Amino acid sequence: MQKKWFAAAAAIVVMSAQALVATPGMAEGPAVVYDLGGKFDKSFNEAAHNGAEQFTKETGTAYRDFEVQNASQREQALRNFARRGHNPVVGIGFAQAQALEKVAKEFPDTNFAIVDMVVDLPNVRSIVFKEHEGSYLVGMLAAMASETGKVGFVGGMDIPLIRKFACGYVQGAKAVNPDIEVYQNMTGTTGAAWNDPVKGGELAKSQFDRGADVVYHAAGGTGLGVLQAAADAGKLGIGVDSNQNYLHPGAVLTSMMKRVDNAVFNAFKDGTEGNWSAGIQALGLEEEGVGYALDDNNAKLISDEMKMKVDEARQKIISGDIAVHDYMSDNACPAS
């Protein structure tokens, strides 16, 4: 009798365990793997989270997500989602490329997407942005708002992608004032550079001490320290990726919007509705992939004249009358 009881209990345990593990290939909702900094970084990852949330709100379809705490978890998370049948699986950030390429080869029938890097596989959508175009516009706004003729830039991890932001910013600022000084600092050379608001605040303060009165950040969570330092000093900050104007109303001149939310939303929607396409998607001003934020929090900081000049430049960039140099095309910035 006791043996039968143990046998029955063991069978229940096995069945329960099997119920927790989805069969490979079984249809599941989409999934997203955020990178270091977490989905509530109020910047890059949070934009991705907002897109995922919007997808669920509009479609009623649930999604799964994972926040990596170290580099080794990227591959684990991507593989686990694919193994459990989630489709599509979206990796946020250039640092996911190696892991995503490996996992995408293992699961050729699963659709993957990556933001900010190109992975050339038939089941991968590579989503990149023309950050230099949006940064040009906020550079113009910075120069027009500056009273000292000195502005700044604080980047996160020192990589070509972030120098792409900086280069566009410098070009836009110098289009307004050829003699303007643009201070530039990077936070670090490892992934920790995305989540160090104290260091971001220190770098911004050093630029304010040298006379800058507007500082733009492209630094993820580190940038929260930049915006705080600007507010504390009575200066102006410029946000990035998400609309960060609300963080310090009246002290954030604008935010360079990078529509990662739209990229994730569209990837989820295309993947679940059978409209998936692989290959490269490059999103700039024309595709409304980048732009600048204007709302009640910064409306008083941007005059009608400033808006007119920036909107005119936007149209000229789209038409090709203004060519904004892409740092990543040759790892150089002629305007610097």
C-alpha positions as CSV (number, residue, x, y, z in Angstrom):
1,M,0.0,0.0,0.0
2,Q,2.8,2.3,1.0
3,K,4.7,1.6,-2.3
4,K,1.5,2.4,-4.3
5,W,1.2,5.7,-2.4
6,F,4.8,6.6,-3.1
7,A,4.4,5.6,-6.8
8,A,1.2,7.8,-7.1
9,A,2.9,10.7,-5.4
10,A,5.9,10.4,-7.7
11,A,3.7,10.4,-10.7
12,I,2.0,13.6,-9.5
13,V,5.4,15.2,-9.0
14,V,6.5,14.3,-12.5
15,M,3.3,15.5,-14.0
16,S,3.5,18.8,-12.1
17,A,7.1,19.3,-13.2
18,Q,6.1,18.6,-16.8
19,A,3.4,21.1,-16.6
20,L,5.9,23.8,-15.6
21,V,8.1,23.2,-18.7
22,A,6.5,24.2,-22.0
23,T,7.1,21.8,-24.9
24,P,9.7,23.1,-27.3
25,G,8.0,24.9,-30.2
26,M,4.7,25.2,-28.3
27,A,3.0,28.5,-29.2
28,E,3.6,31.2,-26.5
29,G,3.4,34.9,-26.5
30,P,6.4,37.2,-27.3
31,A,9.3,37.9,-24.9
32,V,11.9,40.6,-24.3
33,V,15.3,40.5,-22.6
34,Y,16.3,43.8,-21.2
35,D,20.0,44.7,-20.8
36,L,21.9,46.0,-17.8
37,G,20.2,48.9,-16.1
38,G,16.8,47.2,-15.9
39,K,13.4,47.9,-17.4
40,F,12.7,50.9,-15.1
41,D,15.9,52.9,-16.0
42,K,13.6,55.7,-17.2
43,S,15.5,55.6,-20.5
44,F,16.5,52.9,-23.0
45,N,15.2,49.7,-21.4
46,E,12.1,51.5,-20.1
47,A,11.2,52.5,-23.6
48,A,11.3,48.9,-24.6
49,H,9.2,48.0,-21.6
50,N,6.6,50.7,-22.6
51,G,6.4,49.2,-26.1
52,A,5.8,45.8,-24.7
53,E,3.1,47.1,-22.3
54,Q,1.4,48.9,-25.1
55,F,1.3,45.7,-27.1
56,T,-0.5,43.9,-24.3
57,K,-2.8,46.8,-23.7
58,E,-3.9,46.9,-27.4
59,T,-4.0,43.2,-28.1
60,G,-4.7,41.5,-24.8
61,T,-1.8,39.2,-25.5
62,A,0.6,38.6,-22.6
63,Y,4.4,38.7,-22.9
64,R,7.3,37.6,-20.7
65,D,10.4,39.6,-19.9
66,F,13.7,39.2,-18.1
67,E,16.2,41.7,-16.6
68,V,19.8,40.6,-16.9
69,Q,22.0,41.2,-13.9
70,N,25.3,40.1,-15.6
71,A,26.5,39.3,-19.1
72,S,26.2,35.6,-18.8
73,Q,22.5,35.8,-18.3
74,R,21.8,37.2,-21.8
75,E,22.3,33.9,-23.6
76,Q,20.5,31.9,-20.9
77,A,17.5,34.1,-21.0
78,L,17.2,34.2,-24.8
79,R,17.6,30.4,-25.0
80,N,15.1,29.8,-22.2
81,F,12.4,31.9,-23.9
82,A,13.0,30.2,-27.3
83,R,13.0,26.7,-25.7
84,R,9.6,27.5,-24.1
85,G,8.1,28.5,-27.4
86,H,8.0,32.3,-27.0
87,N,7.9,34.0,-30.4
88,P,9.2,36.5,-31.2
89,V,12.1,37.0,-28.7
90,V,13.5,40.5,-28.6
91,G,17.0,41.4,-27.2
92,I,17.5,45.0,-26.1
93,G,20.9,46.5,-26.7
94,F,24.0,46.0,-28.8
95,A,25.6,43.8,-26.1
96,Q,23.0,41.0,-26.8
97,A,24.4,40.4,-30.3
98,Q,26.7,37.5,-29.7
99,A,24.3,35.7,-27.5
100,L,21.3,36.3,-29.8
101,E,23.2,35.1,-32.9
102,K,24.1,31.9,-31.1
103,V,20.6,31.2,-29.9
104,A,19.0,32.2,-33.1
105,K,21.0,29.6,-35.0
106,E,19.9,27.0,-32.5
107,F,16.2,27.9,-33.0
108,P,15.8,28.6,-36.7
109,D,12.0,28.4,-36.5
110,T,11.8,31.2,-33.8
111,N,11.8,34.8,-34.8
112,F,14.2,37.1,-33.0
113,A,14.8,40.8,-33.0
114,I,17.7,42.9,-31.6
115,V,17.8,46.6,-31.0
116,D,21.0,48.6,-31.8
117,M,23.0,45.9,-33.6
118,V,22.9,43.9,-36.8
119,V,22.7,40.1,-36.6
120,D,22.7,38.8,-40.2
121,L,20.5,35.7,-39.9
122,P,17.3,34.8,-41.8
123,N,15.2,34.7,-38.6
124,V,16.5,37.9,-37.1
125,R,15.2,41.5,-37.4
126,S,17.9,44.0,-36.7
127,I,16.6,47.4,-35.6
128,V,19.0,50.3,-35.6
129,F,18.4,54.0,-35.3
130,K,19.7,57.2,-36.8
131,E,20.6,58.7,-33.4
132,H,22.8,61.3,-35.1
133,E,19.7,62.9,-36.8
134,G,17.8,63.3,-33.6
135,S,20.9,64.4,-31.7
136,Y,21.4,67.1,-34.4
137,L,18.1,68.6,-33.5
138,V,18.6,68.7,-29.8
139,G,22.1,70.1,-30.4
140,M,20.4,73.0,-32.2
141,L,18.1,73.5,-29.3
142,A,21.0,73.5,-26.8
143,A,22.9,76.1,-28.8
144,M,19.8,78.3,-29.1
145,A,19.1,78.0,-25.4
146,S,22.7,78.5,-24.2
147,E,23.6,82.0,-22.8
148,T,27.3,81.1,-22.3
149,G,28.1,79.7,-25.7
150,K,29.2,76.5,-23.9
151,V,27.2,73.2,-23.8
152,G,28.0,69.7,-22.8
153,F,27.5,66.0,-23.5
154,V,27.8,63.1,-21.1
155,G,27.9,59.6,-22.6
156,G,27.5,56.2,-20.9
157,M,29.8,53.5,-22.1
158,D,32.5,54.8,-24.5
159,I,31.6,53.0,-27.7
160,P,31.0,54.1,-31.3
161,L,27.2,54.1,-30.8
162,I,27.4,56.7,-28.1
163,R,29.9,58.8,-30.0
164,K,27.3,58.8,-32.8
165,F,25.0,60.6,-30.4
166,A,27.7,63.1,-29.5
167,C,28.8,63.8,-33.0
168,G,25.2,64.6,-34.2
169,Y,24.8,66.9,-31.1
170,V,28.0,68.8,-31.9
171,Q,27.0,69.2,-35.6
172,G,23.6,70.6,-34.6
173,A,25.0,73.0,-32.0
174,K,27.6,74.3,-34.5
175,A,25.0,74.8,-37.2
176,V,23.5,77.4,-34.9
177,N,26.7,78.8,-33.4
178,P,30.0,77.8,-35.2
179,D,32.0,79.1,-32.3
180,I,30.2,77.2,-29.6
181,E,32.3,75.0,-27.2
182,V,31.0,71.5,-26.6
183,Y,32.5,69.6,-23.6
184,Q,32.3,65.8,-23.8
185,N,32.8,63.1,-21.2
186,M,32.2,59.4,-21.2
187,T,31.3,57.6,-18.0
188,G,33.3,54.4,-18.5
189,T,34.3,51.5,-20.6
190,T,32.2,48.7,-19.1
191,G,28.5,47.9,-18.8
192,A,28.5,49.6,-15.3
193,A,28.7,53.0,-17.1
194,W,25.0,52.7,-17.9
195,N,24.0,52.7,-14.2
196,D,26.1,55.2,-12.3
197,P,24.0,58.3,-11.7
198,V,26.5,59.6,-9.1
199,K,29.3,59.6,-11.7
200,G,26.9,61.1,-14.2
201,G,26.1,64.0,-11.8
202,E,29.8,64.6,-11.2
203,L,30.6,64.8,-14.9
204,A,27.8,67.2,-15.5
205,K,28.8,69.4,-12.6
206,S,32.4,69.6,-14.0
207,Q,31.0,70.8,-17.3
208,F,28.8,73.4,-15.5
209,D,31.8,74.6,-13.6
210,R,33.6,75.2,-16.9
211,G,30.7,77.4,-18.1
212,A,28.3,75.0,-19.8
213,D,24.7,75.8,-19.2
214,V,23.0,73.0,-21.2
215,V,24.2,69.3,-21.0
216,Y,22.8,66.4,-23.0
217,H,23.2,62.8,-21.8
218,A,23.2,59.5,-23.7
219,A,23.9,57.4,-20.7
220,G,20.9,55.3,-19.6
221,G,20.4,55.3,-15.9
222,T,23.6,57.3,-15.4
223,G,21.9,60.2,-17.1
224,L,19.5,60.5,-14.2
225,G,22.4,62.0,-12.3
226,V,23.1,64.4,-15.2
227,L,19.5,65.7,-15.2
228,Q,19.5,66.0,-11.3
229,A,22.8,68.0,-11.4
230,A,21.3,70.3,-14.0
231,A,18.2,71.0,-11.9
232,D,20.3,71.5,-8.8
233,A,22.6,74.0,-10.6
234,G,19.8,75.9,-12.2
235,K,21.0,74.8,-15.6
236,L,19.3,72.8,-18.3
237,G,19.6,69.1,-19.1
238,I,18.6,67.2,-22.2
239,G,17.1,63.7,-21.8
240,V,17.4,60.7,-24.1
241,D,15.6,57.6,-25.4
242,S,12.4,58.1,-23.4
243,N,10.7,61.5,-22.8
244,Q,12.4,62.6,-19.6
245,N,11.0,66.1,-19.6
246,Y,8.8,65.2,-16.6
247,L,11.7,64.2,-14.3
248,H,12.6,67.9,-13.7
249,P,9.9,70.1,-15.2
250,G,11.4,73.4,-16.3
251,A,15.0,72.1,-16.1
252,V,15.0,69.6,-18.9
253,L,15.2,71.5,-22.2
254,T,14.0,68.5,-24.2
255,S,14.6,64.8,-24.7
256,M,16.0,63.1,-27.8
257,M,13.4,60.5,-28.4
258,K,14.6,57.1,-29.6
259,R,11.5,55.1,-30.3
260,V,12.5,51.8,-29.0
261,D,9.0,51.5,-27.7
262,N,7.7,51.5,-31.3
263,A,10.4,49.0,-32.4
264,V,9.4,46.5,-29.7
265,F,5.6,47.0,-30.2
266,N,6.0,46.4,-33.9
267,A,8.2,43.4,-33.5
268,F,5.7,41.8,-31.1
269,K,2.7,42.7,-33.3
270,D,4.3,41.5,-36.5
271,G,5.5,38.3,-34.9
272,T,2.1,37.4,-33.4
273,E,0.1,38.4,-36.4
274,G,2.1,36.5,-39.0
275,N,3.6,39.6,-40.6
276,W,7.2,39.0,-39.6
277,S,10.1,40.2,-41.7
278,A,13.8,39.8,-41.0
279,G,16.6,42.0,-42.1
280,I,17.7,45.5,-41.1
281,Q,15.3,48.3,-40.1
282,A,17.0,51.7,-39.9
283,L,14.8,54.3,-38.2
284,G,15.5,58.0,-38.4
285,L,13.6,61.2,-38.6
286,E,11.7,60.2,-41.8
287,E,10.5,57.0,-40.1
288,E,9.7,58.8,-36.9
289,G,12.3,56.6,-35.1
290,V,14.0,59.6,-33.5
291,G,12.9,63.2,-32.7
292,Y,12.7,65.7,-29.9
293,A,10.1,65.9,-27.1
294,L,7.9,68.9,-26.6
295,D,5.2,68.9,-23.9
296,D,3.8,70.9,-21.0
297,N,7.0,70.3,-19.0
298,N,9.3,72.1,-21.4
299,A,6.9,74.3,-23.5
300,K,8.1,77.5,-21.9
301,L,11.8,76.7,-22.6
302,I,11.4,76.3,-26.4
303,S,10.2,79.5,-28.2
304,D,8.3,79.5,-31.4
305,E,11.4,80.6,-33.2
306,M,13.4,77.7,-31.8
307,K,10.8,75.3,-32.8
308,M,10.5,76.8,-36.3
309,K,14.2,76.5,-36.9
310,V,14.5,72.9,-35.6
311,D,11.4,71.8,-37.6
312,E,12.9,73.4,-40.7
313,A,16.2,71.5,-40.1
314,R,14.2,68.3,-39.6
315,Q,12.6,68.6,-43.1
316,K,16.0,69.4,-44.6
317,I,17.6,66.3,-43.1
318,I,14.7,64.2,-44.4
319,S,15.0,65.7,-47.9
320,G,18.8,65.4,-47.9
321,D,19.5,69.1,-48.0
322,I,21.3,68.7,-44.6
323,A,23.6,65.7,-44.3
324,V,24.3,64.7,-40.7
325,H,27.5,62.8,-40.4
326,D,27.2,59.3,-38.9
327,Y,30.2,58.7,-36.6
328,M,29.8,54.9,-37.0
329,S,30.4,55.2,-40.8
330,D,34.1,56.0,-40.3
331,N,34.6,56.3,-36.5
332,A,35.2,60.0,-36.9
333,C,33.4,63.3,-36.3
334,P,34.5,66.1,-38.6
335,A,32.5,68.7,-36.5
336,S,34.4,67.9,-33.3
